[in-house]
Amino acid sequence: MKREVRVETDMLGELEVASESLHGIHTERAVANFPLAGRPVAASLARAFGAVKLACARTNRALGCFGDDPAKADAIERACEELAEGRLDRHVVVDLLQGGAGTSTNMNVNEVIANRALELLGEPHGSYARVSPLEDVNLHQSTNDTYPTALRLATIRLIRGLEEQVGALQEAFQAQERRHAQVVKIGRTQLQDAVLTTLGREMGAYAAALARDRLRLDKCEERLRLVNLGGTAIGTGQGAPREYSFRATEALREATGIGFARTDDLVEATQNADVFVEVSGSLKALAATLLKICGDLRLLSSGPEAGLGEIRLPRVQAGSSQMPGKVNPVIPEAVSQVALRVFGNDAALTAACALGSLELNPYLPLVAACLLESLELLARGCAVLKARCIEGIEANEARCRAHVESSTATVTALVPVLGYDAACALAVRVEQSGRSVREVAVGEGLVDAEAFDRLVSPEAVGRLGSGGQEGGGGGVQR
């Protein structure tokens, strides 16, 4: 069956476009020119563009630009709303990697809005004399100001979603902190036995690190809310009424409920993209936290019989096609890969922002691809880690207790009573005898059994500092 087409024209000539398509000739050329990533720009960016275009359309309407055609204004605004709501996602088809500083994305959006508005008006697609992608939808705008503004909006929305997931993960660790506050275990430095701690304390430290990451994310939004909307070409405001340049940001604030403000220096904001480097840095910090946590979980659950085996992770799937009974820590492994991908995205984004030239950064599509992917990956990674791993962690209390009884690290708990030199000598005798610290210390009369148990109790281990006097038989703290 022959495809029904319409013919559209641009400065390069004519091109056939499928009659039913909401996009037009500019999008067709971009699709042909950039078969790179093999997937379109992020839906979050397309939807943010819808909100930006809606704010611009409302501003133009308020300034009387569509005064003789209110039906056109209604149709454009409704099409913008549909795009902002995600109802037109499948029509934004340009590759996420593209030349032109995002012009292809802006034109794809303009064409989709124009043709959807034409549908609403009962007109055929491509009837641009009635609704033009450039002269109506893109009125008083440029890719130079709409693309970075849309990227800021998309980033803010995803940051807020990520904050929620980080907060939920933090709370899951806090629950594990309370649950395992009484489980005494070996604390390790350089992977060697060091001192006694509790499993609850370990879990609480993870929660505290995530709380700090959450605070970093919250602070990112402040600078993202400063936009260059109304700056048009390179921030000069060329081609737009002065009043438009001031009112467009107000309309965006009203349309999104986010406290956007017009930056004081539109030229500077158009040429520099360092704010995205700053945001990506916060995402990298979160990724580093997650990678560290996941590495610890794998170590603590290792074995389980021939490793540390101090915690049990939820068993979510079989671990081998060859080794019966093997179950791997697949959730921490998967989230570790999320973190590593974020590290890579940060490196690419940083280079792209640094390579901006003169009045504009031509690599914003790569910046957007890296930043939005990192935000989405981290949000999903935190959610998966919480639901399929952290909430189901169980302590292997018997293994923790056995490690405490057999490790010379337990001798450190006796230093307040014995002193450092005597404790070192005790550690040597324990290692040579093959007996537990408790057996040797109590058997030699260095401390009595009650004092030993008190020194290695969760209360003593969790106390800040060494506490007061301890030990049986008038043991003196030194």
C-alpha positions, 0 to 999 in steps of 0.5 A, spaced: 500 500 500 502 506 498 504 511 503 500 517 503 504 523 504 504 531 504 510 535 501 513 540 506 518 546 504 524 549 508 530 553 506 533 547 503 527 545 498 522 540 499 521 533 502 515 528 503 512 527 510 507 522 512 500 525 512 498 522 519 505 525 522 505 530 527 512 532 525 514 535 519 520 537 515 525 539 520 524 533 524 524 529 518 531 532 516 534 531 523 531 523 523 535 522 517 541 526 519 542 523 526 541 516 527 546 515 533 543 513 539 538 510 536 533 513 541 529 519 542 530 525 547 528 523 554 520 524 555 521 528 561 525 533 556 519 533 551 514 534 557 518 540 560 518 543 553 511 542 552 510 547 559 515 552 556 511 552 550 505 553 554 508 559 558 510 562 551 503 561 548 500 564 554 505 570 554 504 571 546 496 571 547 496 576 553 500 581 549 495 580 543 499 576 538 493 572 537 488 577 538 484 576 531 484 569 532 482 566 539 481 559 536 488 559 534 491 561 541 486 556 544 488 550 540 496 552 541 495 552 548 491 545 548 496 542 544 502 545 549 498 542 555 497 535 551 505 535 550 506 537 557 502 532 560 506 526 556 500 525 551 504 526 545 511 523 547 511 518 541 511 524 536 518 527 539 522 522 535 529 526 534 535 522 536 537 524 543 544 526 540 544 531 535 548 537 532 545 544 533 545 545 540 538 542 540 535 546 535 532 539 532 528 538 538 525 545 539 523 544 531 520 537 533 516 540 538 514 546 534 511 542 529 508 537 533 504 542 537 502 546 530 500 539 527 496 537 533 493 544 534 491 544 526 487 537 528 484 541 534 482 546 529 479 541 524 485 543 519 489 538 515 496 537 518 501 541 514 496 547 513 501 552 516 498 558 513 493 557 519 498 555 525 505 555 523 511 551 527 515 557 527 511 564 526 506 562 531 508 556 536 516 559 536 513 566 536 518 570 540 523 564 542 529 561 540 532 554 541 538 558 545 533 560 551 527 555 550 532 548 550 536 550 556 529 552 560 526 546 558 532 542 561 532 546 567 525 544 568 526 537 567 532 537 571 528 540 577 522 535 576 527 529 576 531 531 582 524 532 586 523 525 584 530 523 586 530 526 593 523 522 595 527 516 593 533 517 597 529 519 603 525 513 602 532 509 602 535 513 608 528 511 612 529 504 610 537 504 613 534 508 619 529 502 620 535 497 620 539 501 625 533 501 630 532 493 628 539 491 629 542 496 635 543 490 639 547 486 634 555 487 636 560 485 631 567 486 628 568 493 626 574 493 620 579 498 617 583 496 611 578 490 611 582 488 618 579 487 624 579 493 628 574 494 634 567 492 636 561 496 633 554 494 632 550 492 626 545 498 627 551 503 627 553 501 620 546 501 618 545 508 621 552 511 618 549 509 611 543 513 613 547 519 615 551 519 608 544 519 604 541 524 608 547 529 606 546 527 599 539 529 599 541 535 602 545 536 596 540 535 591 535 540 595 540 545 594 541 544 587 534 547 585 536 554 587 540 555 581 536 551 576 530 556 577 534 562 574 532 561 567 534 565 560 527 565 557 526 571 553 533 572 551 532 569 544 538 569 540 544 568 545 541 572 550 539 579 546 532 578 546 532 580 539 525 579 535 521 579 542 518 585 545 521 587 551 515 586 555 515 579 553 522 577 556 519 579 562 513 576 562 514 569 559 518 567 566 512 569 570 507 565 565 512 559 566 512 560 574 504 560 573 504 554 569 509 549 573 508 551 580 515 552 580 519 558 583 522 560 576 526 567 576 529 571 570 536 571 570 539 578 571 544 576 565 541 573 559 547 573 555 551 569 561 546 564 562 545 563 555 553 561 554 554 558 560 552 551 562 556 550 569 550 549 573 549 542 570 556 541 572 554 542 579 548 538 579 551 532 576 557 533 581 551 532 586 549 526 582 556 523 582 556 524 590 550 520 591 553 515 586 559 514 590 555 513 596 551 508 593 557 504 590 560 504 597 554 502 600 553 496 595 560 494 596 559 493 603 553 489 603 556 484 598 562 484 603 558 483 609 554 478 606 559 474 603 560 467 603 555 466 606 559 460 610 566 461 607 566 469 607 564 474 613 556 472 612 554 477 618 548 479 614 543 475 610 540 479 603 534 477 600 534 471 596 531 474 589 533 469 584 538 463 583 545 465 582 548 460 577 546 455 571 552 451 574 553 451 581 547 449 585 544 453 591 548 459 589 545 466 590 548 472 588 547 479 591 544 481 584 541 488 587 547 491 590 551 489 583 546 492 579 545 498 583 553 499 583 553 499 575 548 504 576 553 508 580 558 507 575 554 509 569 553 516 573 560 517 573 561 516 566 555 520 564 558 526 569 565 525 565 561 526 559 557 532 561 563 536 564 567 535 558 561 537 554 559 543 558 567 545 558 567 545 550 561 551 550 564 556 545 563 563 545 555 565 546 552 558 546 554 551 548 552 546 542 553 540 546 547 541 550 543 535 547 549 531 550 548 534 557 541 533 557 542 526 555 547 524 561 544 529 566 537 526 565 539 519 564 543 519 571 537 522 575 532 517 572 537 511 573 539 514 580 531 514 582 530 507 580 536 504 583 534 507 590 527 504 589 530 498 587 535 497 593 530 499 598 525 495 596 528 488 594 534 489 598 535 493 604 528 492 607 529 485 607 536 485 610 537 480 616 543 479 621 546 473 622 547 474 629 550 467 631 556 469 626 557 476 628 557 473 635 562 468 633 567 473 630 566 477 636 568 471 641 574 469 636 577 476 633 583 479 637 579 486 635 575 484 641 581 486 646 580 493 644 574 493 648 579 491 654 584 497 653 580 501 658 581 496 664 588 492 662 591 498 658 594 498 651 601 494 653 597 488 657 592 488 651 597 487 646 600 481 650 593 478 651 592 479 643 598 475 642 596 469 647 589 469 644 592 468 637 597 463 639 592 459 643 587 458 638 582 460 644 577 466 644 578 472 647 573 471 653 576 464 655 583 467 655 581 474 659 577 470 664 581 464 665 587 468 666 583 473 671 584 479 667 577 480 668 571 477 671 566 474 666 560 479 668 565 485 667 567 482 660 560 481 658 559 488 660 565 491 656 562 488 650 555 489 650 551 493 645 551 499 650 558 499 652 560 498 644 555 504 642 557 509 648 561 515 645 568 514 648 570 509 653 565 510 659 567 510 666 570 505 670 569 497 668 571 490 670 571 486 676 576 486 682 577 493 682 579 493 675 582 500 673 581 504 667 587 507 664 
